[in-house]
Amino acid sequence: MSRIEELPDDHDETSFTPKPTNPSLPNATKLISSPTSADTPISVPPLPPILSADDPSKKTVDEVAADLKKSPFFMTSTDEAADPDNIELEAMRALMYEGTRLEIAIGFREQGTEMAKAKKWADAKEFYYKALLALRVERKEGEAWTEGVGSKEEEEAKERGCKEICLVNRALCHMELRNYRSCTLDCTAALALNPSNLKAHYRLTSALLSLSHLVDARTALNAALLIHPDATALLALQQRLTAAETAANTLAQKKAAEITRRQAVIKTLASALALRKIHTRNTTKPPDLEDASIKLVPDALDLKSSTLVFPTLILYPLHSQSDFVKAFGEEQTLVGHLEYLLPLPWDSQGEYKLTGGKTEEVEAYMETKSGGLVKWGKRVPLLQVLSGGKVEVVDGVVRVSVVPARRSQEYIGVVKARRGKV
């Protein structure tokens, strides 16, 4: 009877060698250490035919992997091996595509349906594509009819039916993948085979609606309702289409009204400028004024009671600085704006300042249409300067240069030098 013996703490494990209980049995250690002994023959399974031709030990890992992929057991795609002498592969292909073109198409169609049920739309689409491709293969001479089919006409009718189903189902895949244009093409092809196909009518209208082709969607839906006037799906789709048409009409009317109003604003503004004899000119590179512009306020369409405001650029040319006034009213004076602009934060010498509420220490100039200068009295309204006929508003911006009074001649000299009249 066997028993368990406790080993002492100083036991040397390296000296432990198991002994067979039955002296007639071969020593296990000998079997392991001597696999080539006559007492223990080991049978090695043969290598695959692809690997047995050459010594695998002389190949790289990539070369061995490439050889394995040529074997059907390790192959992940039948397209990975194009060797015409690969008998096993050709046998597999024959099993995959054996039968008439209708039977092959039905096989692909059923695989596509399984993928569609699993909502794997891209895979389903590819199977339906292969099914349709199989139906386009030219029939071989003397090819037998599909089982259960007795005539050419019956075979062709079944092929048309299979093609119709594949087109309609592939259209569903396109819808789910948001390939609406492709969906309309498949539905149109299906309706060419069967003008009363309800699913094709429904998906065609749905795809056109998703593309916002409302006129075409209405045409398609009307054609469908002539054939299926009581179809619940079509009636529900009609409500969606009607709502979309209403929203589109409302938006179109709003856009049309906005265009009409914009045109009226432009016309009213032109009339306001003409009445005031204000000259304007646009260049090819106008500045970015964002939302600032010449306009009538508070009502852009009220020519009588509204006043003009101008985006105005106040320049300090002797110091290369500027300020921008978004809306300078035609009745406002320059001093009204200088009162809050001065003193200037960058004017460390105090050249631009007001003394006792007066601005005699600065002067303002505007360029004329001929390139000269006109002095703008700081208490003169903007309209009086602009309507004098000498200056013009370029690119919708009024430009005025402000300089220290004691340096006005310096500035005038710079302008004359620029014009070449020194």
Secondary structure, 3 states (H helix, E strand, C coil): CCCCCCCCCCCCHHHCCCCCCCCCCCCHHHHHHCCCCCCCCCCCCCCCHHHHCCCHHHCCHHHHHHHHCCCCCCCCCCCCCCCCCCHHHHHHHHHHCCCCHHHHHHHHHHHHHHHHHCCCHHHHHHHHHHHHHHHCCCCCCCCCCCCCCCCHHHHHHHHHHHHHHHHHHHHHHHHHCCCHHHHHHHHHHHHHHCCCCHHHHHHHHHHHHHCCCHHHHHHHHHHHHHHCCCCHHHHHHHHHHHHHHHHHHHHHHHHHHHHHHHHHHHHHHHHHHHHCCCCEECCCCCCCCCCCCCEEECCCCCCCCCEEEEEEEEEECCCCEEEEEEEEECCCEHHHHHHHHCCCCCCCCCCCCCECCECCCEEEEEECCCCCEEEECCCCEHHHHHCCCCCCEECCEEEEEEEEHHHHHHHHHHHHHHHCCC
